[in-house]
């Protein structure tokens, strides 16, 4: 997974796979998802990311299945 933050436009791009995008769907006025030909998530774009998603600050936490 890649997370790209474009400071000049306050846009975040979360890339989940490298599959070819077949369709883009608007989820809200500021969130779009890209899907492959099978409907699987390829990427997500978040506009106004600093406010909407608290980016560019990212925290990733891996949870061990035995800890859940």
C-alpha positions in Angstrom: 0.0 0.0 0.0 1.2 3.5 -0.9 0.0 6.7 0.6 0.8 9.9 -1.3 0.0 13.3 0.1 0.0 16.3 -2.3 0.4 19.3 -0.1 -0.3 21.9 -2.8 -3.8 20.5 -3.4 -4.3 18.9 0.1 -5.1 15.6 -1.6 -4.3 12.1 -0.4 -4.0 9.1 -2.7 -4.1 5.7 -1.1 -3.0 3.0 -3.5 -3.9 -0.5 -2.5 -3.0 -2.4 -5.6 -1.4 -1.8 -9.0 -4.4 -3.1 -10.9 -5.8 -1.2 -13.8 -8.6 1.2 -12.9 -11.9 0.3 -14.6 -14.3 2.7 -12.8 -14.2 5.6 -10.4 -17.0 6.1 -7.9 -17.8 9.2 -5.9 -18.4 8.2 -2.3 -18.8 11.8 -1.0 -18.0 15.2 -2.4 -14.4 14.7 -1.2 -13.8 10.9 -1.4 -13.5 8.8 -4.6 -12.6 5.2 -5.0 -11.1 3.5 -8.0 -12.2 -0.1 -8.8 -10.8 -2.7 -11.1 -12.9 -4.7 -13.7 -14.0 -7.1 -10.9 -15.1 -4.3 -8.5 -12.1 -4.6 -6.2 -10.7 -1.5 -4.6 -7.6 -0.2 -6.4 -7.2 3.2 -4.8 -8.9 6.0 -2.8 -8.6 9.8 -3.3 -9.4 12.1 -0.4 -9.7 15.8 -1.1 -9.2 18.3 1.8 -7.2 15.5 3.4 -5.6 17.6 6.2 -9.1 18.2 7.6 -11.1 15.1 6.5 -8.4 12.5 7.3 -6.0 14.3 9.5 -3.2 13.8 6.9 -0.3 14.1 6.4 0.0 12.5 9.8 -0.3 8.7 9.4 -0.1 6.1 12.2 0.0 2.4 11.3 -0.6 -0.2 13.9 -0.3 -3.9 13.3 -2.5 -6.0 15.6 -1.5 -9.6 16.3 -4.5 -11.9 16.0 -3.7 -13.4 19.4 -3.9 -10.0 21.0 -7.5 -9.4 19.8 
